[in-house]
């Protein structure tokens, strides 16, 4: 009496997921632990439902043979087949989801390990050189993007308005000028009165200026906070910060040494040279004036080429100095009197001295003295010296001058903000000039320009030429009138 399902030829009733080519459906142990319980429970419930329905719809022995029982068996087999297809598709999708999820997880772990290589050396060690270079490139790109997008927020409040006001800036410039005059006067007085003590008023002035500059720095730090070292004025801000720190250190050391014994007098005089660095604050005044600021920008733009120029000059001087020093040493060993030996030792006694002699020859000194010293060595050394002079005076100096001029011209070009400001100035200037021309065309002095007045003015060749000189060429008077009237 037990219901047995009929055997269907060529049909596998067991639920087997189909094989997907190119996809590894075997999940690792970590993927099995993170598998979705609902996704795993769903195929089991389908199996139970399909098994129960198959037992219910299977014909029982002894019942009718040719009626509805065989038809119900075929429909049930079709349901089982469809459920198997759904189960296989779902198993493949589940495996694909596991593989993609854990693949992304591993990739994220690699990225984190690359960005935190110091914290995870074992994970960083598992990367290849190409992956490490890619991660470092991503890191540098992210850093540069952050630096370019970094922008200081708008500061509000009475303190921000005070620091950004023109009166505050003008007051700082006046105090800087007074400080420069004070430092120059004190230095001149100390030179003329070496045996006298400094008056107390000098110390009072120094403390007053230092207090003002320290207060200014504190106020700007409170307003800008960390952006004080990151905004557009970061170079000047760092310059002011270093000068204030140096001034504070110099003043503190002066107080400590003045209260000590006379054994510190030499060190005290040496530290006074640092006080002359305070005069460098005058550069803040120069940036206010456009012409002086352009010169400063040109110098700053030429700093890197100047460094490499110095390296190139030292290299060339080293080669020629080594060549001439070896020739002079052989000549001196041949036997010379004491006066000649002293002359050659003075000019070519060492490698640095030989290089200094050559630099003296090409930088405005009397190069004939050096030539006469090298001439007894032979025509070879005299000819090489002339080549050296020609190379420096004609070739190297001119090339370096051209490089500096090019850099200076680039620094003098206005930036984008300055170009916008200059363009707006030109537009305003053209508007004022056009209004003045229209007032001349207004014959009846009503404050308005009619079409008849414009036509009458265009008959005058002088007015037409004047309009053309300011960039207004009128070919159709009525069209020009309607365009201007419509835009106004």
C-alpha positions in Angstrom: 0.0 0.0 0.0 3.0 2.4 0.0 3.0 4.9 -2.8 6.1 4.4 -5.1 6.9 6.9 -7.7 7.3 5.5 -11.2 10.7 5.4 -12.7 11.2 7.8 -15.6 13.8 6.8 -18.1 16.5 9.3 -18.8 15.5 11.6 -16.0 17.6 12.2 -12.9 15.2 13.2 -10.1 18.0 14.2 -7.7 18.6 17.9 -7.5 22.0 18.6 -8.9 23.3 22.1 -9.7 24.4 22.6 -13.2 28.0 23.1 -13.9 29.0 26.6 -15.0 32.1 26.8 -17.2 34.8 29.1 -16.0 33.3 29.5 -12.5 34.8 27.8 -9.4 31.7 27.0 -7.3 33.8 25.6 -4.5 33.8 28.1 -1.7 36.6 28.3 0.8 36.1 27.7 4.5 35.7 31.4 5.1 33.0 31.6 2.4 31.1 28.6 4.0 31.1 30.4 7.4 29.7 33.6 5.8 27.2 31.8 3.5 23.6 33.0 3.6 21.4 30.7 5.7 18.3 31.7 3.7 20.0 30.7 0.5 20.9 27.3 1.8 17.5 26.7 3.4 15.6 27.4 0.3 16.8 24.4 -1.8 16.1 22.0 1.2 12.5 23.3 1.5 12.0 22.9 -2.3 13.2 19.3 -2.0 10.8 18.6 0.8 7.9 20.1 -1.1 8.8 18.3 -4.3 9.1 15.0 -2.4 5.8 15.5 -0.5 3.9 16.5 -3.7 5.4 13.5 -5.5 4.1 11.1 -2.8 0.7 12.7 -2.9 0.3 12.6 -6.7 1.8 9.2 -7.3 -0.8 6.6 -8.2 -1.5 3.9 -5.6 -1.7 0.2 -6.5 -5.1 -1.1 -7.2 -6.5 2.1 -8.4 -7.6 2.8 -12.0 -5.0 2.3 -14.6 -6.0 4.4 -17.5 -7.4 7.6 -16.0 -6.0 10.6 -14.2 -3.2 8.8 -12.3 -0.7 8.6 -15.2 -1.4 12.2 -16.2 -0.8 13.4 -12.6 2.6 11.6 -12.6 3.8 13.3 -15.7 2.8 16.8 -14.5 4.5 16.0 -11.2 7.7 15.0 -13.0 7.6 18.3 -14.9 7.3 20.2 -11.6 10.2 18.3 -10.2 12.3 19.1 -13.3 11.5 22.8 -13.1 12.4 22.8 -9.4 15.7 21.2 -10.3 16.5 23.9 -12.8 15.6 26.6 -10.3 17.8 24.9 -7.7 20.7 24.6 -10.1 20.5 28.3 -11.1 20.2 29.4 -7.5 23.2 27.3 -6.5 25.3 28.8 -9.3 24.2 32.3 -8.4 25.0 31.6 -4.7 28.5 30.4 -5.6 29.1 33.3 -7.9 28.0 35.7 -5.1 30.4 34.0 -2.7 33.3 34.2 -5.1 32.7 37.9 -6.0 32.2 38.9 -2.4 35.2 37.2 -1.0 37.3 38.3 -4.0 36.4 42.0 -3.2 37.1 41.4 0.4 40.6 40.0 -0.4 41.2 43.0 -2.7 40.2 45.4 0.0 42.4 43.7 2.5 45.3 44.0 0.0 44.7 47.7 -0.4 44.5 48.3 3.3 47.7 46.2 3.8 49.4 48.3 1.2 48.4 51.6 2.7 49.2 50.3 6.2 52.3 48.4 5.4 53.9 49.3 8.7 51.0 47.9 10.6 50.6 44.7 8.5 54.1 43.8 7.2 53.0 40.2 6.6 50.2 41.2 4.2 52.4 43.8 2.5 55.1 41.2 2.0 52.6 39.1 0.0 52.2 41.7 -2.7 54.3 41.7 -5.9 56.5 44.7 -6.8 54.0 45.8 -9.4 51.2 45.7 -6.9 53.3 47.7 -4.4 54.1 50.3 -7.0 50.4 50.6 -7.9 49.5 51.0 -4.3 52.1 53.6 -3.7 51.0 55.4 -6.8 47.4 55.4 -5.6 48.6 56.7 -2.2 50.5 59.6 -3.8 47.6 60.4 -6.1 45.2 60.5 -3.2 47.6 62.7 -1.2 48.0 65.1 -4.1 44.3 65.2 -4.8 43.7 66.0 -1.1 46.3 68.7 -1.2 44.9 70.3 -4.4 41.3 70.3 -3.0 42.4 71.6 0.4 40.7 75.0 0.9 40.4 77.1 4.0 36.8 77.7 5.0 35.5 81.2 5.4 36.4 82.7 8.7 33.8 84.7 10.5 33.7 86.7 13.7 35.1 90.0 14.9 38.6 88.6 15.3 38.6 87.3 11.7 37.4 90.7 10.4 40.1 92.4 12.5 42.9 90.3 11.1 41.7 90.5 7.5 41.1 94.3 7.6 43.2 96.7 5.7 43.8 98.8 8.8 45.4 95.8 10.6 47.6 95.1 7.6 48.7 98.7 7.3 49.5 98.9 11.0 51.7 95.8 10.7 53.6 97.3 7.8 54.2 100.5 9.7 55.5 98.6 12.7 57.8 96.6 10.4 59.2 99.7 8.9 59.8 101.2 12.4 61.4 98.0 13.5 63.8 98.0 10.5 64.8 101.6 11.3 65.3 100.8 14.9 67.5 97.7 14.2 69.6 99.7 11.7 70.0 102.6 14.2 71.0 100.3 17.1 73.5 98.4 15.0 75.1 101.7 13.9 75.2 103.0 17.5 76.9 99.8 18.7 79.5 100.1 16.0 80.3 103.7 17.0 80.2 103.1 20.8 81.9 99.7 21.3 83.0 100.5 24.9 79.7 101.8 26.2 76.7 99.9 27.5 73.5 99.9 25.5 70.9 102.3 26.7 67.7 101.0 28.3 65.5 102.5 25.6 67.0 100.0 23.1 65.8 97.1 25.2 62.4 98.7 25.7 62.0 99.2 21.9 63.1 95.6 21.2 60.7 94.1 23.7 57.9 96.3 22.3 58.4 95.2 18.8 58.8 91.6 19.8 55.5 91.8 21.8 53.6 93.3 18.8 54.9 90.7 16.4 54.2 87.8 18.8 50.6 89.1 19.4 50.1 89.4 15.6 51.3 85.8 15.1 49.0 84.5 17.9 45.9 86.3 16.5 46.5 85.0 13.0 47.0 81.5 14.4 43.8 81.7 16.3 41.9 82.8 13.2 43.4 80.4 10.6 44.3 77.6 13.0 46.0 74.7 11.1 45.3 76.4 7.8 47.9 79.0 8.8 50.5 76.6 7.5 48.5 75.3 4.5 46.7 78.2 2.9 47.8 80.4 0.0 50.0 82.6 2.2 51.7 79.6 3.8 55.2 80.7 2.6 54.9 84.1 4.2 53.3 82.6 7.3 56.1 80.2 7.8 58.6 83.1 7.2 56.9 85.2 10.0 56.7 82.2 12.3 60.4 81.4 12.0 61.3 85.1 12.5 59.2 85.3 15.6 60.7 82.1 17.0 64.2 83.3 16.3 63.5 86.6 18.0 62.1 85.0 21.0 65.0 82.6 21.3 67.5 85.5 20.9 65.8 87.6 23.5 65.6 84.8 26.0 69.3 83.9 25.5 70.2 87.6 25.8 68.4 87.8 29.2 70.1 84.7 30.5 73.6 85.8 29.3 73.2 89.3 30.6 72.5 88.0 34.1 75.6 85.8 33.9 79.3 86.5 34.2 81.7 88.3 31.9 82.9 85.0 30.5 79.8 85.0 28.2 80.6 88.3 26.5 82.1 86.6 23.4 79.0 84.5 23.0 76.8 87.5 23.6 78.4 89.4 20.8 78.1 86.4 18.5 74.4 86.1 19.2 73.9 89.8 18.3 74.4 88.8 14.7 71.2 86.9 14.9 69.4 90.1 15.7 70.2 91.4 12.2 68.0 88.6 10.9 65.0 90.6 12.2 65.6 93.1 9.4 64.5 90.3 7.0 60.9 91.1 8.0 61.2 94.0 5.6 60.5 91.5 2.8 56.8 91.5 4.0 56.7 95.2 3.0 58.1 94.5 -0.5 55.3 92.1 -1.3 52.7 94.9 -1.1 54.2 96.7 -4.1 53.5 95.0 -7.4 56.9 95.8 -9.0 58.9 94.7 -6.0 56.8 91.6 -5.6 57.5 90.6 -9.2 61.2 90.9 -8.5 60.9 88.7 -5.4 58.9 86.1 -7.4 61.6 86.2 -10.1 64.3 85.4 -7.6 62.2 82.7 -6.0 61.5 81.2 -9.4 65.2 81.1 -10.2 66.2 79.4 -7.0 66.2 75.8 -8.4 68.0 76.7 -11.6 70.5 78.7 -9.6 71.3 75.6 -7.5 71.9 73.4 -10.6 73.9 76.2 -12.1 76.2 76.3 -9.1 76.6 72.5 -9.4 77.5 72.8 -13.1 80.1 75.6 -12.4 81.7 73.7 -9.6 82.0 70.6 -11.8 83.6 72.5 -14.7 86.0 74.3 -12.3 86.9 71.0 -10.7 87.9 69.4 -14.0 90.1 72.3 -15.2 91.5 72.9 -11.8 92.6 69.3 -11.5 94.2 69.4 -15.0 96.1 72.6 -14.3 97.2 71.6 -10.8 98.8 68.4 -12.1 100.7 70.3 -14.7 101.9 72.9 -12.2 103.0 70.2 -9.7 105.2 68.6 -12.4 106.6 72.0 -13.4 107.4 72.9 -9.7 109.2 69.6 -9.2 111.6 70.5 -12.1 113.4 73.0 -9.8 112.5 76.6 -9.4 113.7 79.4 -7.1 111.9 80.3 -3.9 110.1 83.3 -5.3 108.6 81.4 -8.2 107.6 78.5 -5.9 105.8 81.0 -3.7 103.9 82.4 -6.6 102.8 79.0 -7.9 101.9 77.9 -4.4 99.8 81.0 -3.9 97.9 80.4 -7.1 97.9 76.6 -7.5 99.0 75.3 -4.1 95.9 73.1 -3.6 92.8 72.0 -5.5 90.5 74.6 -3.9 93.0 77.3 -4.4 93.4 76.4 -8.0 89.7 76.5 -8.5 89.5 79.9 -6.8 92.2 81.2 -9.1 90.3 80.1 -12.2 87.0 81.5 -10.9 88.8 84.8 -10.2 90.0 84.8 -13.8 86.5 84.4 -15.3 84.6 86.6 -12.8 86.3 90.0 -13.5 89.9 89.5 -12.3 93.0 89.9 -14.3 93.2 86.6 -16.2 96.5 87.6 -17.8 98.3 86.9 -14.5 97.1 83.3 -14.5 98.0 83.0 -18.2 101.6 84.2 -17.6 101.9 81.6 -14.8 100.7 78.8 -17.1 102.6 79.9 -20.2 106.0 78.5 -19.0 104.4 75.0 -18.7 104.0 74.8 -22.4 101.7 75.9 -25.2 99.3 73.1 -24.4 98.4 74.5 -20.9 98.2 78.0 -22.3 95.9 76.9 -25.1 93.7 74.9 -22.7 93.4 78.0 -20.4 92.3 80.1 -23.4 89.6 77.5 -24.2 88.6 77.6 -20.6 88.2 81.4 -20.7 86.3 81.2 -24.0 84.0 78.5 -22.7 83.1 80.4 -19.6 82.8 84.0 -20.9 81.2 83.3 -24.2 79.2 80.1 -23.8 78.4 79.2 -20.1 77.6 82.7 -18.8 75.4 83.5 -21.7 73.4 80.3 -21.5 72.9 80.8 -17.8 71.8 84.3 -18.3 69.3 83.2 -20.9 67.9 80.6 -18.4 67.5 83.2 -15.7 65.9 85.7 -18.0 63.4 83.1 -19.1 62.5 82.1 -15.6 62.2 85.8 -14.6 59.8 86.4 -17.6 57.7 83.4 -16.5 57.5 84.7 -13.0 56.5 88.2 -14.2 53.5 86.8 -16.1 50.2 87.4 -14.2 48.4 84.4 -12.8 44.8 83.6 -13.5 43.4 85.8 -10.8 45.4 88.7 -11.9 44.3 88.2 -15.5 40.7 88.2 -14.4 41.2 91.4 -12.4 43.0 93.0 -15.4 40.2 92.0 -17.7 37.5 93.5 -15.5 39.5 96.7 -15.3 39.6 96.9 -19.1 35.9 96.2 -19.3 35.1 99.0 -16.8 37.4 101.3 -18.6 35.7 100.6 -22.0 32.3 101.1 -20.4 33.3 104.5 -19.0 34.8 105.5 -22.4 31.6 104.4 -24.2 29.4 106.4 -21.9 31.5 109.5 -22.6 31.2 108.9 -26.3 27.4 108.6 -26.0 27.2 111.8 -24.0 29.0 113.5 -26.9 26.5 112.1 -29.4 23.6 113.4 -27.2 23.1 116.6 -29.0 20.1 117.9 -27.1 21.6 116.9 -23.7 18.6 115.0 -22.6 20.6 112.1 -21.1 19.3 109.7 -23.8 20.6 108.8 -27.2 18.0 108.5 -30.0 18.4 106.8 -33.4 18.4 110.1 -35.2 21.2 111.4 -33.0 23.3 108.3 -33.6 22.8 108.6 -37.4 23.7 112.2 -37.3 26.9 111.4 -35.3 27.9 108.6 -37.7 28.0 111.1 -40.5 31.0 112.7 -38.8 34.2 110.9 -39.9 35.9 112.0 -36.8 33.4 110.3 -34.6 33.5 107.1 -36.7 37.3 107.1 -36.4 37.1 107.7 -32.7 34.7 104.7 -32.2 37.0 102.5 -34.3 40.0 103.5 -32.2 38.3 102.1 -29.1 37.3 98.9 -30.8 33.8 99.8 -31.9 33.2 99.5 -35.7 29.7 100.5 -36.7 28.6 99.1 -40.1 24.9 99.1 -39.7 23.7 102.1 -37.5 20.2 100.8 -36.9 21.4 97.3 -35.9 24.0 98.8 -33.6 21.4 101.1 -32.0 18.9 98.2 -31.4 21.7 96.0 -30.0 22.8 98.7 -27.6 19.2 99.6 -26.7 18.3 96.0 -26.1 21.3 95.2 -23.9 20.8 98.3 -21.8 
